[in-house]
Amino acid sequence: MRLSPEAGVPARAAEVSARAAEVPARAAEVPAREAEVSAREAEVLALLGERCTNAEIAQRLFISVRTVESHVSSLLRKYGVASRRALAAHAATVVVAPTTPRPDGGIVGLPLPRSAFVGRLPERESLSGALAEARLVTLVGPGGVGKTRLAVELVAEIAPRFADGGAFVDLVPVRDHFVAPAVAAVLGVTPAPSQPLIEAIKSELGPRRSLLVMDNCEHLLDAVAAFAEEILSGCPGVTVLATSRERLAVPGERVIGVLPLAEPEARALFDERARAAGAVLSGDPAAVGELCTGLDNMPLAIEIAAARSVSLGPAGLLAAFTDPLRMLSGARGVDPRHGSLRAVLSWSCELLEQTEKSLFRRLSIFAGGFDLESAMRVSGLRDLAETADLLGRLVDKSLVTHDRGPNRWRLLGTVRAYAREHLAVDPDRGDVFGRYLDWAASTAVELVERLTDRWRDDYDLVADDLHAALLGYVGGSGPVPHQLARALGRLTYARRFLAAALGYYRRAAALAPDAATAAQDLRSAADCALIGTEPGERVVELLLACADRAGEGGDGNTRAIALSRVVELVNRFEGRIASDMSHERLTGLLDRAQAAGDETDPEVAAAVAIARVWHANGRRFCPEPKLAVVAEQAARRSGDPVLMSAALDALGGVAARAGRASEARRIGTQRFALLDRLDRTDPRAAPEIEDTFHVAATVAFRTGDLPGALDVAWRMVDDDLLGNRSYRSVGTLVPALVLSGELGESLSQAEAMWDGWQRVGRPPTGDVVGAAAFAMLACGLQGDRAGLLRWQERLIGSTRAAGIDVARLASVAFAECRIAIHLGDFTNAVQLVEQSFADFPGFRYETYARAVGAELAVAAGLPDAARWLVRAEETINDNAWAIACLGRARGRLTRDSHALEAASTDWERLGARIEYACTLGLLPGHEVEAQARLAALGLVTLGH
């Protein structure tokens, strides 16, 4: 195996590898096999190759002799050699590599150490044991004591315990209410439009065995504590390791105190860091010991001092430490150890040149990391060369560190806090913040311009600073803060943080330089609210506010479009908006829209025409046929794909209500083709994208195209806007899975859908009710009576609360009739058949209900079964599933095996595996095959 210095193994192991070519040929004859080893085992093996004793290895690596013995035993076993001598000989012939995490495992975001780790054996052993026993462990200690480095070192060592990996989240740049987004960014989680971010994270982690490291929690104690409790209660396999200056005070928390280094370790740390900085130590251990003691053996203070030892040496450092600036440690109420750290930082800062001091203070404005150009722009320096020179000096003196690669830097949290104190009293701080705001605004705008390119990683790098710049602005309206707020709205929407996007657009409206500009921001806010988790009334409020501000600004067209949009949405998306606006009030809004706008403007004309389509009949979700044609023509003249999609939806709705499923599907296909023209980074397009998928699934169901419905459903689930945990998307997937015979997967998805819908707390939509009915059907087909009752109770409870009559739902009628056929329970057959032919308000499942109702009449031997069959055949001519069902019912009624064989062929072509197997069971000689197929699909009982 191979080991690279970047893997965190000391350079000595690499040196051993370099000598491998010089080893005599006899070394190659050592009978050792290939093996995967940990980073610590690689260190031990390298030192064995140098013929070190166990005691020498323990001293070199700052571990116990017993631990060395354990590693040696492990290496003997892994390499399959019999003696320590053979192991030492083998060490000189190979380049070893620690076991690497699986591609889907590992601790994401774990920092890569760039220096050797010194000491901390008791803490490491204590922490390792605590993580084996407790699910929440917090490393507590003062700033600069080394909590993060200890966590990183141990996590790298124990990562194999967590089979599903985990994540390391640095909370230094994070503020209240942004803990979950920080974790989501590291995990790569994107929430669904209707899903709280914490639920998306919990769903991602699930029950898997993983480790979540929350680093630097002290400024977010309440937020992190609440987040940790949510994760621990909802994700039984997750262990949380936190580092903080205070405990989180969460029940079950195990606290491990991290104290300053022991004296020998402190001296060793100083020596190691000083050598790394290029210092030639004079061999004065007493001076080093005194210096470390004066620094309270605090690792950060020692490292800063060691960096200066290149020019001063230990004695010079000790002399400098007697400077009066050390008196800062005497401040009242300050922990003495923090005071010592402050003294070192103050002294270190005083040793800087004035230009270095200025840059050091000004860099503290950054909440996260920065690149060279950003540092130059915000600090006010003249050019990149000057900035690079000064920045390099600060890096050399350990006041600035690298962040996420060689071309980005940051100030450590305690160092930044110290520098920020000095910036606060700097007379130029106003100019610094002004440049910071300008930089943030221009950076955000540049990212918006790159939304079609690779932008996301660059946004994630600067997101905390863009937010901090806007948050820090306390003035009134202005072009720069408005520009930043609007760009952040677009960026966070494109990043799929919909709640944040809504907030930024509303902030942009408040900062807008004029009323007309504010109206545009309010329109974007309304679009974010419509696709997000906000109640429908909030959408209407934002659109009405948009109209008012547009009126104040003299923008009649924007006012007309906003008012028309209110009328359209209330009538078109009744379930989503759930508005109690009267028809009369909506008529008034439409009249005001027509009066405000210039209908010679194509966009205005199309928006008003679309509103008229949905309003003319005086009933919700009932487009007027002739006006739908007019609206579609107007939308095409506008050339706007968003308006064209909305107009096509009206046309499709007309066809659907008239029972013309094929025409509705054709129109839906035209609408689906517009998806590529809709800008997925623009909130205005979001409602059309979501509804296009929903309608495509509906028309696929309506025509009995199961493969098509399943394809659309999976595309909805996988779509980054609709989200793979959206209850509406999953609500479409569940029926498609059941009809295709994937019962286990359908029930798993149904549970996820139900949980997601309950968390949102909205009235049940057709997707939720339909999915619940099909989950009930899946349980019935499996013979799971407990599950069947559970889903029945859920259906009744949710629909009753919303004032919905279950008896008038086609999905419920279909499920109950199909269960009765499968179980051979014909007790309520007459009532169920009559219910299946009711006048249903929906469009997806009424043909399914009538077809299976007619088959139930045949299976139950009802005297008027033939009449029901004829009635169904007269109304169903464009649904492939229903036609196959009626063919089977006709074959059962007339005992026509040819009809049954034709039906089985139809089922097979549709991919309806359960129906295919059930039809085989009706054919003489195929009963055994049918039972085997049903059993393989999870169905044990076969009724009549």
Phi, psi and omega in degrees: 000171185239153177226127175250151178304330180294341182285000176095001178273138184306156183299336181302322179297323178293324178297319177301319179297321182294331180279352186302325182293339182268355182288137179302160184298333182297336180296330181291348182272357179299124186281068179245146180261168175293149180206154173258130185232159177281168179300317180294321177297324177298320177297314180298317180298320178299318181287329172299322178297336176271006178065035176282148173282169178299321180294319179294320178297316179300319180292319182292323185261359180059045175230170182281157177298323179297321177296321178298315180301320179296318179294320179297316178300318179297318181294320177302318181290316184293319182273351176069031177254160190263343186220160177297323180297317179295323179294319178296320179296319180294329181300330182277357185250352186231157168254112186266155178225139176293155176302128179265150180294154176297154180306327181261008179241209181081164179263103182295135176083002181294122181300149179264111182300139179250007179213164181290148177267136186241127169070210177069026181300311180301318180295321181294316180293320179295316181293320178299316178294320180297320180290341176278341185249331186241153180266347175227117179235132181239125171275119185241133178181171182290162178298137179087003184277348177101025182296315182296314182296321177299316180298315181299314182297314183289320181299319178299327182282322186260005182308323179300342177296333187254094189301331183258016174075218182162201184211147175247119186243116177274117185263006182305312182276003188269147179240173180308144178074001181240016177295311181299314176301325179296316179294318180299322181297319180290318181284344184076029183270132173240118183287157173286157181305327184255021187235128174300145185299321181299325179289325176297320179294315180297322179293324179294316181285316177054216182271005188291155181277101184214165183239129178244116181258121179250105189259136178065068185265354194301330181270001183226036190304310182295317182294317180291321179300315179296318180296315181298319179297319178299314183293315183294325180282331184260348184229088189296344181263359185268136170250137181248127173246122182243151169238136187196161173277347176223154177290159183279341181062043176257136179307136180086001182290134173256122184257128175245116179284135177249112184259170174303162182295152170293157187303313180298321180292322179298316179296318179298320178297316179299313181300315182296314182289325179294316177298318179299329179279353178099013181281146173256103186287144184275358181075033179253081183295333180295317180295318178297316180299317180294320179297314180297321178297318178296334177267012181059023180055030179278124185304314183297316179298319179296317182295320178296316179296318181298325179296330180275351183292344177301319184263332187251333186073167182302318181294317178296321177298317180297321178294317180296330182291343177278002179302146181302340179303340179297342180297345176302337181289352182268008180300141181293141175078004181259131176305132182306323180293321176293324178298320177296319177296318177300321180298315180297316180297318179296314180296317180298320180292322180294335179282350179285152170290162184300320180293325178291318178300316182299313180295319180303313179298314187289330178293340181291351178291336181284129178283331179237221179271176181207158174256181187295316181295320178298317179300319180295313184295317184284324182284339180085016178287166190281318185209173183292326181296314178297318180297316180298320181296311182292320180296319178299322178295320179293325176294316180300329182265014174062024175267340176231140181237161175288149182224115176058039176125174186285347186251014175225149183225167176202163170261132174301157187305311182291324179293318179297320179298320178295313180295325182293326176300320180287326177294326183298333181255007179282127180297342180266009186298328179297319178293321179298314180293324177298317178292324177298317179295317178299316179299316181297317182294313181293324177296316180296317180296319179297323177293321177299320180292343181257016186297341177269357181249191178282103187234336193298314181298319179294322177296315181300328180293327187248001187303316182297323180286323177298317178295316182297321180296318179290319181296326182281350180280124184241007181277191178274204181295152180187153184295322184288307178297326177295317179301318180294314182297317180295317179296321178295325175300315181292318183293315181290329173296313180297331177279355177071028169262082193291323179295319178296319180300317178301316180297319181292321179294323177293322176296320178299319179298322180290332182265358186299142181287344179207167185294322182295320178293319178299324179298320179296321179292322179293326176296317177296322178298319179297321178295320177296319179294324182294321182272344184267212186257004180292149176294156183300326181296332177293323177299313180297317179301316181293321179292321178293322176296322176300315180297318180297314181293323177297321177297317178298325182273002179074020180260085184295326182293315178297322177298316180297318181294318181295315180293321177297323181295322177300312181299315180299309187294317181300321180276326187275319183246061185302316181295324182282318184275318178050051182269147177261018178299135179284161178297325181294318180294320179295324176298319178297319179297320180293322177297318179294325178296314180296325181285330186280323190264164176264104186285001170277347174283125185302320182292317178297314181300318181291318181298316179294319181297320179295318178298319179298320181305312186279344186260337193299323185280349178076010178231146181291145179050050180218079183293146181274124189303310184293319180292334177296322178295317179298316181296320181295321178294319179295320180295320179295323177296328180289333182073005182272117182296333178293313179292323178296320179295316180297320180292321177295328177297321177296316178299315178297323178296322177298313180296320181295316182293334178274001179080013181267077187296320181296318178294319178299321179292320178300316179293321177298325177294320176298319180293320180298326180293341179282348185304321182293341180268352180273130182283110184286354176263359183254122181303333183298329183276345189301311182300324180290323178298311181298314184289329178298315176299315183298315181291322178300318178295319181298313183289330175295316175299316186297329179266004178075019180275086183295314178302319179294317179296319180293321179298313179296319181298316178294323177296323176296315182296322183274350184292135185288340176274310181288329172088141182278007175229016177291130181295331179288318178296314180294328178297333175280327183290321187302309180299322180296321178293317181297312182295335179271354177096007179268074188289316181298313179296323181296320181289324176297315179293325180295319178297318178297318178299314183296316179298316180297318180294318180296323179295323179290324175075031178262165173299152182293132176268174177299328179295316181294311181296316179298316179296321179296320178296319180287330173295320175300317178298317180300317178297319179297319179294330178277353184075020180270090184290327178295316178295322178300314180295321181299314180289328174299316180295320178297316179299311183296316182296316183288320182286324178298317180297330181267002180073028181260134178273112182301326183296343182258016179257121183297323181297321180290316179299316178300311183299316183293320179293318182292323177295318180299319178295314185293319182274353181067030181257102186252023183302315183250030186301316183299312181297318182293321179296314178299320180295325183290344179254019179291170177273093186278145181279342185272190185230337187286313198244005184293325178291326175297315182298317183290321180295313182286332174296317178296321179293324177298318178301321179290312183297324181279353180070032180294142184298332180258026182301319180299322180296316179297322181294316178297318181298320179292317181297331180287336186252353183240111179221002184222022177238110186298322179295312182296323179296318178295321180296316179292326176298319177293318179297319178295319178296323178292320183292318185261359182057042183262105183293331179294320177296321179294320178296321178295320178296319180297323177296318178298316180298318182297319180296326181281347184079019179272083191293324179295314182294325177298314180295318179297323179292321175302322181297342178271350182266128180304134177089354181248010186298317182295316178299319180298314180298321179295318179295318180295319179297319179296333179271000179094010178257124182259323186260134175241120182274221186268000000 
